[in-house]
């Protein structure tokens, strides 16, 4: 395995550079000097010719991406152990897992790493989330996860919280939506339900882990953004972990204070893309298995081919199929599936969504769906984006301003 690593090392590093869009200076400074020196089991030791400060920087900034690139290039799922020249290569210590029942307000018990289906569309987000769960406030802080509706952002947030609580039941963990945060602030300002602004601030500035969902809904709410900014600063200063989700890349959230977007960028930002066909099939089979049902491949492929947009839609379809099967006392076949989903399939056949256009065009040109909303303008992104906007105008009833909004807030004249 070591020889295979050495033979493919240049390609592995190139993958990291491309995925992270690194400058030549950063790439040559931090990645090019790295060398694999040994493999013991699944632990790969990497020699980093830097001092201890440089080692810490590489560990926090690039370690997880190198692991992912190794798996992508040679199919070897490994753990990395980084050493500087003075150290002797040694095996990375195993992490202790504490068995404990988790009972925590605001967390969905079904949203754990065990029930999350990992694929090419979410591999980076999953790896980053697991790293944060294992070492909260020590590696990526804040962790910012963005992507479309129903792709698993909230699932990953809850998974992190459950993992942390399992290892540290005394940790103060809080999951809230932006709507809840805003409503609590309004109640505090009005002194409603005997809540004061002092108590509100104390609540959000003294927890160990804050998970805040759908940060884009803070857009235009200046007072809410101000309160969140100071809570954010207090938690970071106290070395507490923050995890944030959004449907948009942080710098492209309109109506957001520049101070906040710059803070979001200070940690790690990762995207979740819509799932590919094989991924959708895997999700359906796994979700059915969690319900004690063995779903056949042909049924899973049939559903996956017709429902493309997100995981939530797939789960909803599966619930309909299972309920229909139980109610009628029939086995799950393609024929039963067509009956159970006839209304949904009819709508799908009549409608072409903007989301599906964006995904289809992105797949064809081998770019990320997130590039459709991006402000970047290289030709390999701008041209596919123009094609997707053209198809949206031709195949849907969307107006030019609506299309502009759906493609990253562009002006209708651009469309």
N, C-alpha and C positions, 0 to 999 in steps of 0.2 A: 504493500500500500504506500510506503514511503516513496518508492521509486515512481509510482504512478502520480503521486502528489507533485514530486519534483518535475516530472515531465509536463504536467499541466499547470504548473504554478503561475506562469506568465498569463495564461488564459484566465485563471481564477482571479488574479489581481485586476486584469482588464475588465472582468465582469463587475467587480466592485466599483471600479472607476466609472464605468458606464451607468450602472444603476444609481450611483450617488452623484453623478454629474460632477466629478472632481476636476479641479484645475490641474494642469501639468505640474505646477509647483507642489501642491498638496500630495499628489500621487507620487511624485519622485522623492519627496521628503519623508513621507510616512509609510508608504506601502512597498515601494520598490526594494528597500533594504531588507525586508522581512524574508526569512528563509525557514522552511520546514526542516526540522532536524531529527525528529523521531516520532514513531507511532506506537502506542501501547494500548491495545484494545481499541476503544473508540476515542482515545485522547491523543490529539495531535499537538506536539510541542513546537512552538514557533520561536525562533531566535530573533529578537528585536535589538539591533545594535544602537540602543539609545540609553539614556539615564533613567532613573526611576520615575521622574516626572513625565518623560516621554512615554514610558511604558504605560503609565496610568492613562495618558491621553489616548493612546492606541487602543487600550482595553475598552475605554468608554465609547470612543468614536467609531472604531472600525471592526472590533472583534466579531460582533454578531453578523455583520455583513460578509466577513470572510467565511464564517461557518456556512452561511446560506449559499455562497458562491461555490464552496467545495462540494456541497451536496448537489448543486445544479450541474456542475461540470463533470464530476466523476461518480456521483450517486452515493457518496460516503457521508452518512450522518454522523457528525463528530462533535466533540467538545474541544475547544482550544485552550491550551496552556501557554501563556506568553512568558518568556524569560528574557532577561538581559544577559550579556556575556558573562558576568560574574557568577550568575546562578548556575546550579546544576539542574539539568532537565529532570523534572519529577512529575509524578502523576497528580492531576488536579484532585483535591479532596472532594469526596461525595457530600452532597448536601443532605442534612438531616430533615426527614419529613415527619411531622408530628401528626398523629391521628387524633382528630377532635371533631365533635359535631359542631356544625356552623349554624347558628341562629342569629341572624343580623337583619335589622330593619332595612328596607329599601333594596335588598338584593334578591334577584330571582334565583332560586335554588337549582334551576335547570341550566343556568348559564355558567358552565365551568369549562376548563380546558379539555376535559374528557369528552364533552359533548360537542366540541367545536371541530368542524371538519376542515382540515388544512389542505390547501391547494395552491397552485401557482398564483392565483389572484390575491391571496391573503397571507402568503408564507412569511413575508417580511414583517407584516403587522403582528402576526402570531408570535414570531420569534422575539420581536421587541417587547411584546406584552409579557411573555414568559420571563424574559430577562429582568424586566421591572418587578414582576411578582417575586422573583427570587432575591432581588437586591433593591428593595424600595428606597428611593431618594439617593441612591448611590451611583446610578448609571445614566438613565435618560429621564431628565426632569426639567420641564414637563414632558410627558409623552402625549403627542397630538396625533390622533387617528382620524383620517377623513375619507369620505367615500359616499356613494349614493345611498338612498333609503333601503333598508332591509338587507344590508350586506354583511352584518355581523359586528358592527362597531360596539354596540351596547353589550353584546355577548362577550366580547373580549374585555371590556371594562369590568363587568361582573366577575369574569374568570380571574382577573388579577386580584380583585377584592377577596374572593373566596380563598385563593391560594395564600394570600397574606394572612388572612384570619386563621387558616388551618395551621400555619407555622407560628403565628403569634395571636392567640385568641384575645389578648388584652388590647390589641391595636384598635385605635379609634378610627373607623372607616366610615365614610359618608358618601353615598351616591345620591345625586340630585339632578333633575333636569333644569335647564335654564329658566323654564317657566316657574318652577318651584322656587328657585333662588330669587327671582324677581318678585313673586308674590309675597315671599317672606319679608323681603326688604320693604315692600309697600306697607305690609302689616306693621312692621317695626316703626316706620316713619309715622304712621297713624296711631301708634301705640295700641293696636288692635290685639285682642286676646292676651293682654298684659305683656306683650313682647316689646322690648325697647331696642333702639338701635345699638346700644352697648351690648345687650345680650345677643343680638344678631351677629355682631362682629366677633364676639367671644366664641360663638359657635363655629364660625367658619375659619377662625384663625388659630384654633387650638387642637385641631384634629391631626391625625397621623397621615391619612390618605384621603384626598378629595377627588372624587370622580364626578365630573360635570359634563352632562350630555347635551349635544346640539348647541354648541356655543354660538352658532350663527344667529340664534334668536336674540342675542344681546344687541344685534345691529340696531343702531339708532337710539338705544336706551342709554343716554350718557350717565345718568346717576347710577344705574345698575352696573355699568362698565367701571365706573370709578370705585364702587364698593368692591367689585370683584378684583380690580387691580391691586388694591391694598391688601385684600385677603391673600391674593397670589404672592405678593411680595413678602408678606409675613410668613407664609408657609415655606417658601423657598429659603428664606433666611434661617428658618428653624430646621432646615433639612428634612422637610416633610414632602411626600410624594403627591404630585398632581397629574391626573390623567384627564384629557379633554377629547371630545369628539366633535366633528363638524361634517356637514355635507360638502364643504368646500375647502380648498387649500387656504391656510390662514391669511396670507397676504391678499387673497382675492375675496375676502368677506367684506362686502360694502358696509359703510356706516360703523366701522370698528375703529376705536382709538388706536393710533399708531403705537402708543406705548404698549398696548396689549399684544398687538400682532408681533412686535419685536420680541416680547417676552415668550410668546409661543414658539418662535424660531430658535430660542436659546437652548431648547432641548432637542428632541428627535421628532420629526414629522414623517409619518408613514401613511400610505394609501391602501385602501381595499378596493379592488376592481370587481365588476360583476363576474360571476362564476362562469367558466367554460362548460361545455356540454358534459364532459366526463366528470367535472366537479359537481355539476347539478345532479348527475346520476348518483354519485357517491353520497351526497347530502340526503337525497331521498331514501336510499337504502339504509343509511345510518339512523335517520330519524324514525323510519319504520321499525328498525330493530329496537330502538328505545321504547317503542310501544309494544314490543313482543311480537311483531309481525315480520315475517321474512318476505320482503318484496322482490319479485322476480326481476331480472335484468331487463326483459322486454317491456314490462310495465314502467319501470324506472326510466328507460330511454324514451318511451312514448311521451311521458309527462315532461321530461327534461327538454325534449325537442320543441314542445309547444309553449312552455313557460320559460322565458329567458331572462327576465329582468332582475330578480333578486331572490334571496333565500326566503324572505318572509312570504312571498307569493308561492314558492314551492311548498312551504310548510302548511299554508292554508289549503292548497290543493290536496296535499296528503291527508289532512284531517277530514276533508270532504269524502275522499275515497274510503278511508277507514270507517267513517260513520255510515256511509252508504252500504258497505260490505256487511257490517254488523247488523244494521237494520233489516236488510233483506236476507241475511244468512247465506250469503254467496261468497265464493272464493274471489280473490282479487285477480281479475284478468284484464286484458286490454279492452274487451267489450264492456265489462263493468265500469272500468275507468272512464270510457267515453260517456257512459250514461251518467256517472257521478259528476263529471266535469262539463256536461254538455253546454250549460249556460256560460261557463268561463271560457270554454274553447270557442264558442260562437262569437263572443266578444273579441277574443284574441284574433280570430280569423278576419274580423271586420276592421280591426284597428291596427295601425302601425304607430308605435309610440316613438317619441323623440329619443328616449333612452335606448330603444332597440336600434334605431338608426345610428346613433353615436357608437354603440358597441359593435355593430356590424362593420361600420367603416373603420373603426379603430382596429378590429381584428384583421381586416383585409390588409391594412397598411402597417400592421405590427407596431402600433403605438399604444400608449395607455389611454383609457377612456378619460382619465383626468386631464390629458393634454387637450381635450375638446374644450375645457373650461379655462385652460391656461392662458396667460398673457404672453407666453413665449411665441416667437415668430419664425423659427427656422423653417425652411421649405418643406422638410419631411413631416412637419406638424401642420403648418399653415394650409397646405394644399388639401390634405384629408379633412381638415376642419371646414374648409370652404365647400368641399363636396358634401359633407354631412349637413351643412346649413342649406345647401341647394336642395338636397333630397327632402329635408324637413319642410321646406316651402312647397315642394311639389306633391308630397305624399301625406301631409297633414293639413289641418285647418288653422295652424298657428299663424299669427300676424308677424310682420317683421320685427316690431319691438319685443314681442314674446319670444321669438327665436333668439334675438340678441341676448335677452335675459338668461335663456337656457344654455347659452354658449359663453358663460362667464361674464355676463353683464355688458355685452358689446352694444354699441349704438346701432339703431336700425339702418343707418346709412352704410355701416360696415357690412351688414347682412345683405 
